[in-house]
Amino acid sequence: MSDKPSLPLALAYLIDAINAWFGKACAWLTVFLVIGTAIVVVLRYGFGIGATALQEAVLYAHALVFMGAAAWVLQRNGHVRVDIFYQKFSGRRQALVEILGNLLFLLPVALFLGWASWDYVSNAWSTFEASSESGGLKFVYLQKSIILVLVVSLVMQGISNLIKALYVFSGRLPAPEVKHG
């Protein structure tokens, strides 16, 4: 038997790698959030200078930190989970919960979010929507697109989690250890 993973499992691992890389990159934006916010505050309250573009850039980064890293957090089981029973389940039963959770909740909600936000984002792109503030950024359409980044990354991570859970459920992959605390 080959140590090489099957095509579906290889796809799941590729999705995991992409979401991990993107999530880590987005997480580094927290450094910019702290520095950018500090500069905005010092300029405004220390020197009476408004920094609209920097303030909006901080908002864009904030959106990317939370929406861009969401799939990575899901991948690492860092999301909120009420696991009173889950932690005591066998690996196979946990896999079943993952399968049902992905099929009944994560994927439908993510796809609905994509469908519901499509017009909002496409309208922003059709006009290359810019900030209405004087000195603001001209990339509001890009900021709104972060919603679709969230949708795509969550759907992809949901597919990855579903593949791995199916392999665990079928006994073709060992159950991952659940981290507590």
ABEGO torsion letter per residue (X at the ends): XBABBBAAAAAAAAAAAAAAAAAAAAAAAAAAAAAAAAAAAAAAAAAGBBBAAAAAAAAAAAAAAAAAAAAAAAAAGABBBBAAAAAABBAAAAAAAAAAAAAAAAAAAAAAAAAAAAAAAAAAAAAGBBBABBGBBAAAAAAAAAAAAAAAAAAAAAAAAAAAAAAAAAGABBBBBBBBX
